[in-house]
Amino acid sequence: MRDRDDFGLPEQKASTGLPLSIMLLSVLTIAAYLLIGGALLDQESRGVAVYVPTSYSSQSNASE
């Protein structure tokens, strides 16, 4: 009679097909999301403006 905690020998061969296919599908999904999102944002052509405070620049010049 077998013991209750006796599960037999450990698995000798592990299948890696499912985890690799899930990772590949995830990478492809993220890449498609980024490409489609980038294409949609390129149509609107938004400009970026950077404002530098003048009081900060004059303080750093005065200390030198």
Secondary structure, DSSP 8 states (H G I E B T S, - for coil): ---TT---S--S----HHHHHHHHHHHHHHHHHHHHHHHHHHTT---------HHHHHHHHHT-
